[in-house]
Amino acid sequence: MDLKKTHLFIIAQEPSGDLHGAELVKALKEKAPSLHVTAIGGPHMRELDVEMVGKMEDFMVMGFWDVLLALPRLIRLFFRVKRKILSLNPQGVICIDYPGFNLRLERSLRKSGYPGTLIHYICPTVWAWGKKRIPILAKNLDLLLTLFPFEPASFAHTTLTVKYVGNPLLFLIQNHAYKQISLKKDPALSLVALFPGSRDTEILRNLPLQLQAVKGLPVQIAISCKNFVLIKKILKEEGVSTATLIHPQENYDLMKHTDFAIATSGTITLELALHLVPTIVTFAIKRWDQFLAQKIFRIDLPHYCLVNILAQKRIFPELFGTELTLRKLQKTAATFLQEEKRDSCRKECAILPTLLKGDNPPQKAAEAILWKMLP
């Protein structure tokens, strides 16, 4: 195959996938500058030399109930993406995370006779739940790239090529060029950073409780947010007038100054841990969603936070579903005012880079993809 004429279609439907996708595109273009990339992605990918044919934001929903309500829209998007791929017929398709959508897309493309290389970047959590997905992945994919070293073992009994490339977050953080942000830190107060989530539904469910838990404490509040209008509305409703709003693109710069954080469960918790920021993890979901997750889908894990799953122990306190109450969150937040408590948590976080060993994951991922594309 002539890489100069190779066309890849890359799909990233979430903020973390958009970040990983952008770094992957950079690495691919570095190795094959004439590579043509068509993509669905977010703000990071839109900054690159790619042909954008869809927006990440159109796909963003969370929770079983929200997915159900958005199902007609997601079905339309599904067939729109499938038709686009089949009409373009690229040599390869790379789906980044978002398994509920992308695994179905990969299977549907195969059934429709798509002849190209199917690659999935970021392994679904089959090692925690969803083991029935293993044969589906093995049947439809040509290459699976994983972020954690223990994931390939789940596929040892299959013929699927599975490659651990390392976690890009560690690489990104180690190579981040930190800069000053518009934050005047009060040395007399602990700085608590709130990360309520990227979706409006996440923000509405988590931020009010996060604010209520800390506004009575001797702290300075900073909030990572993209929807400033919504955040300001919630701040007004909660009677908080002194919080500093920080754009998500400045998250790493904010973390450098943060004494402790409260964050909605997601990739952000691993980013905080790698910055040695003691963090309380919240995950506010509806009772119905929690019932479906635990009773119907049998998702009952010792940990739900990515940091705790990776370390196989409770590094960050996590309050999930019915466990997330104002009283518990206030009590936990108050303990993080103690420097001794924060130091203990930082020491626990320091073990994570050794668990995510790997040099330049985007480059390794690009190499694995291009080698797979060669005849």
Order of alpha helices (4+ residues) and beta strands (2+ residues): beta-alpha-beta-alpha-beta-alpha-alpha-beta-alpha-beta-alpha-beta-beta-alpha-beta-alpha-beta-alpha-beta-alpha-beta-alpha-beta-alpha-alpha-beta-alpha-alpha-alpha-alpha
